[in-house]
């Protein structure tokens, strides 16, 4: 069985523990109107991601 690749946890809301900006998201709401906004990464996952980037260099 293959091990699942680790993915950082993200949220469309800035809340406790999710304050690291990581990009934008977009889509449509239930009425078909375009929506979107900022996406935030879990702070612990952001630190892990930076650490892993440093190892690859």
DSSP file (Angstrom, degrees, kcal/mol; ACC not computed):
  #  RESIDUE AA STRUCTURE BP1 BP2  ACC     N-H-->O    O-->H-N    N-H-->O    O-->H-N    TCO  KAPPA ALPHA  PHI   PSI    X-CA   Y-CA   Z-CA
    1    1 A X              0   0    0      0, 0.0     2,-0.2     0, 0.0     0, 0.0   0.000 360.0 360.0 360.0 131.0    0.0    0.0    0.0
    2    2 A X        -     0   0    0      1,-0.1     2,-0.3     3,-0.0     3,-0.0  -0.506 360.0-115.7 -78.6 143.9    1.4    3.4   -1.0
    3    3 A X        -     0   0    0     -2,-0.2     2,-0.2     1,-0.1    -1,-0.1  -0.601  32.9-113.9 -76.9 134.7    1.8    6.1    1.6
    4    4 A X        -     0   0    0     -2,-0.3     2,-0.1     1,-0.1    -1,-0.1  -0.492  33.6-109.5 -71.0 135.1   -0.4    9.1    1.0
    5    5 A X        -     0   0    0     -2,-0.2     2,-0.2     1,-0.1    -1,-0.1  -0.419  36.4-109.4 -65.5 136.0    1.5   12.3    0.2
    6    6 A X        -     0   0    0     -2,-0.1     2,-0.4    -3,-0.0    -1,-0.1  -0.473  36.8-171.7 -69.2 133.4    1.4   14.8    3.0
    7    7 A X        -     0   0    0     -2,-0.2     2,-0.1    -3,-0.1    38,-0.0  -0.987  24.8-115.2-125.7 136.5   -0.7   17.9    2.3
    8    8 A X        -     0   0    0     -2,-0.4     2,-0.3     1,-0.1    38,-0.0  -0.404  33.2-111.4 -68.9 147.5   -0.8   21.0    4.5
    9    9 A X        -     0   0    0     -2,-0.1    33,-2.5    33,-0.1     2,-0.3  -0.609  41.1-173.5 -78.8 137.9   -4.1   21.8    6.1
   10   10 A X  E     -A   41   0A   0     -2,-0.3     2,-0.3    31,-0.2    31,-0.2  -0.870  13.1-164.6-131.2 164.0   -5.8   25.0    4.7
   11   11 A X  E     -A   40   0A   0     29,-2.6    29,-3.2    -2,-0.3     4,-0.0  -0.989  25.0-141.3-145.4 149.5   -8.8   27.1    5.4
   12   12 A X  S    S+     0   0    0     -2,-0.3     2,-0.4    27,-0.2    26,-0.2   0.496  90.0  67.3 -87.1  -4.4  -10.7   29.8    3.5
   13   13 A X  S    S-     0   0    0     27,-0.1     2,-0.9    24,-0.1    27,-0.1  -0.914  84.5-125.1-116.8 143.0  -11.1   31.7    6.8
   14   14 A X        +     0   0    0     -2,-0.4     2,-0.3     5,-0.1     5,-0.2  -0.780  55.1 144.4 -84.2 111.3   -8.5   33.4    8.9
   15   15 A X  B >   -C   18   0B   0      3,-0.9     3,-2.5    -2,-0.9     2,-0.1  -0.808  56.9 -49.8-139.6 178.0   -8.9   31.8   12.3
   16   16 A X  T 3  S+     0   0    0      1,-0.3    -1,-0.0    -2,-0.3    26,-0.0  -0.310 127.7  10.5 -56.6 124.8   -6.9   30.7   15.3
   17   17 A X  T 3  S+     0   0    0     25,-0.1    26,-2.8    -2,-0.1     2,-0.4   0.266 115.3  81.4  89.7 -11.9   -4.0   28.5   14.0
   18   18 A X  B <   +C   15   0B   0     -3,-2.5    -3,-0.9    24,-0.3    24,-0.2  -0.679  48.7 118.9-125.7  75.9   -4.6   29.4   10.4
   19   19 A X        +     0   0    0     22,-0.4     2,-0.7    -2,-0.4    23,-0.1   0.451  38.8 103.0-120.4  -3.4   -2.9   32.7    9.8
   20   20 A X  E     -B   41   0A   0     21,-1.4    21,-3.3    -3,-0.2     2,-0.1  -0.748  69.7-133.1 -88.0 112.7   -0.3   32.0    7.2
   21   21 A X  E     +B   40   0A   0     -2,-0.7    19,-0.2    19,-0.2     3,-0.1  -0.411  34.0 166.4 -63.4 133.3   -1.5   33.3    3.8
   22   22 A X  E     -     0   0A   0     17,-2.7     2,-0.3     1,-0.4    18,-0.2   0.368  51.2 -60.5-133.8   4.4   -0.9   30.7    1.1
   23   23 A X  E     -B   39   0A   0     16,-0.8    16,-2.8     2,-0.0    -1,-0.4  -0.942  55.9 -67.7 149.1-168.8   -2.9   31.8   -2.0
   24   24 A X  E     -B   38   0A   0     -2,-0.3     2,-0.3    14,-0.2    14,-0.2  -0.853  31.3-160.0-120.3 155.1   -6.3   32.6   -3.4
   25   25 A X  E     -B   37   0A   0     12,-2.4    12,-2.0    -2,-0.3     2,-0.3  -0.945   8.8-177.4-130.4 154.9   -9.4   30.5   -4.1
   26   26 A X  E     +B   36   0A   0     -2,-0.3     2,-0.3    10,-0.2    10,-0.3  -0.972  17.1 126.4-147.5 163.9  -12.3   31.1   -6.4
   27   27 A X  E     -B   35   0A   0      8,-2.3     8,-2.7    -2,-0.3     2,-0.4  -0.932  51.0 -76.6 177.8-159.3  -15.5   29.4   -7.4
   28   28 A X  E     -B   34   0A   0     -2,-0.3     6,-0.2     6,-0.3     2,-0.1  -0.973  33.4-131.5-130.2 146.7  -19.3   30.0   -7.6
   29   29 A X    >   -     0   0    0      4,-2.6     3,-2.0    -2,-0.4     6,-0.0  -0.209  44.8 -83.8 -85.4-176.1  -21.9   30.2   -4.9
   30   30 A X  T 3  S+     0   0    0      1,-0.3    -1,-0.1     2,-0.1    -2,-0.0   0.702 130.5  53.6 -65.6 -18.2  -25.3   28.4   -5.0
   31   31 A X  T 3  S-     0   0    0      2,-0.1    -1,-0.3     3,-0.0     3,-0.1   0.403 120.3-107.4 -93.8   1.5  -26.8   31.2   -7.1
   32   32 A X  S <  S+     0   0    0     -3,-2.0     2,-0.3     1,-0.3    -2,-0.1   0.548  73.2 140.5  86.2   7.9  -24.0   31.0   -9.7
   33   33 A X        -     0   0    0      1,-0.1    -4,-2.6    -5,-0.0    -1,-0.3  -0.643  59.3-106.0 -84.2 140.4  -22.3   34.2   -8.7
   34   34 A X  E     + B   0  28A   0     -2,-0.3     2,-0.3    -6,-0.2    -6,-0.3  -0.422  45.1 175.6 -66.6 137.7  -18.5   34.2   -8.7
   35   35 A X  E     + B   0  27A   0     -8,-2.7    -8,-2.3    -2,-0.1     2,-0.3  -0.884   9.0 136.8-133.8 166.4  -16.9   34.1   -5.2
   36   36 A X  E     + B   0  26A   0     -2,-0.3     2,-0.3   -10,-0.3   -10,-0.2  -0.977   9.2 157.6 174.0-176.9  -13.4   33.9   -3.9
   37   37 A X  E     - B   0  25A   0    -12,-2.0   -12,-2.4    -2,-0.3     2,-0.2  -0.989  46.7 -33.1 166.0-165.5  -10.9   35.1   -1.4
   38   38 A X  E     - B   0  24A   0     -2,-0.3     2,-0.4   -14,-0.2   -14,-0.2  -0.482  45.5-146.1 -82.9 152.5   -7.7   34.5    0.5
   39   39 A X  E     - B   0  23A   0    -16,-2.8   -17,-2.7    -2,-0.2   -16,-0.8  -0.959  11.5-156.4-119.7 139.6   -6.7   31.0    1.6
   40   40 A X  E     -AB  11  21A   0    -29,-3.2   -29,-2.6    -2,-0.4     2,-0.3  -0.914   4.9-142.5-121.2 143.6   -4.8   30.4    4.9
   41   41 A X  E     -AB  10  20A   0    -21,-3.3   -21,-1.4    -2,-0.4   -22,-0.4  -0.757  33.5 -96.1-103.0 148.4   -2.5   27.5    5.9
   42   42 A X     >  -     0   0    0    -33,-2.5     4,-2.3    -2,-0.3   -24,-0.3  -0.416  34.1-130.3 -59.2 133.1   -2.2   26.0    9.3
   43   43 A X  H  > S+     0   0    0    -26,-2.8     4,-1.8     1,-0.2    -1,-0.1   0.857 106.0  50.2 -59.7 -39.5    0.7   27.6   11.1
   44   44 A X  H  > S+     0   0    0    -27,-0.3     4,-1.9     1,-0.2    -1,-0.2   0.895 111.7  48.6 -66.3 -39.7    2.3   24.3   12.1
   45   45 A X  H  > S+     0   0    0      2,-0.2     4,-2.5     1,-0.2    -2,-0.2   0.862 107.8  55.2 -68.3 -35.6    2.0   23.0    8.6
   46   46 A X  H  X S+     0   0    0     -4,-2.3     4,-2.1     2,-0.2    -1,-0.2   0.902 108.3  48.5 -62.9 -41.2    3.6   26.2    7.2
   47   47 A X  H  X S+     0   0    0     -4,-1.8     4,-2.1     2,-0.2    -2,-0.2   0.905 111.9  49.2 -65.3 -41.4    6.6   25.7    9.5
   48   48 A X  H  X S+     0   0    0     -4,-1.9     4,-2.4     2,-0.2    -2,-0.2   0.904 109.8  51.9 -63.8 -41.4    6.9   22.1    8.4
   49   49 A X  H  X S+     0   0    0     -4,-2.5     4,-2.1     1,-0.2    -2,-0.2   0.907 110.1  48.0 -62.8 -43.4    6.7   23.1    4.7
   50   50 A X  H  X S+     0   0    0     -4,-2.1     4,-1.9     2,-0.2    -1,-0.2   0.890 111.1  51.7 -63.1 -39.9    9.5   25.7    5.2
   51   51 A X  H  X S+     0   0    0     -4,-2.1     4,-1.3     1,-0.2    -2,-0.2   0.910 110.5  47.8 -63.9 -43.1   11.6   23.1    7.0
   52   52 A X  H  X S+     0   0    0     -4,-2.4     4,-1.4     1,-0.2    -1,-0.2   0.861 108.6  54.4 -67.7 -36.4   11.2   20.6    4.1
   53   53 A X  H  X S+     0   0    0     -4,-2.1     4,-0.9     1,-0.2    -1,-0.2   0.896 105.7  53.9 -62.5 -39.7   12.0   23.2    1.5
   54   54 A X  H  < S+     0   0    0     -4,-1.9     3,-0.3     1,-0.2    -1,-0.2   0.840 105.4  53.2 -63.9 -34.7   15.3   23.9    3.3
   55   55 A X  H  < S+     0   0    0     -4,-1.3    -1,-0.2     1,-0.2    -2,-0.2   0.839 104.7  55.2 -69.3 -33.9   16.3   20.2    3.2
   56   56 A X  H  <        0   0    0     -4,-1.4    -1,-0.2     1,-0.2    -2,-0.2   0.717 360.0 360.0 -74.8 -20.7   15.8   20.0   -0.6
   57   57 A X     <        0   0    0     -4,-0.9    -1,-0.2    -3,-0.3    -2,-0.1   0.474 360.0 360.0 -78.0 360.0   18.2   22.9   -1.3
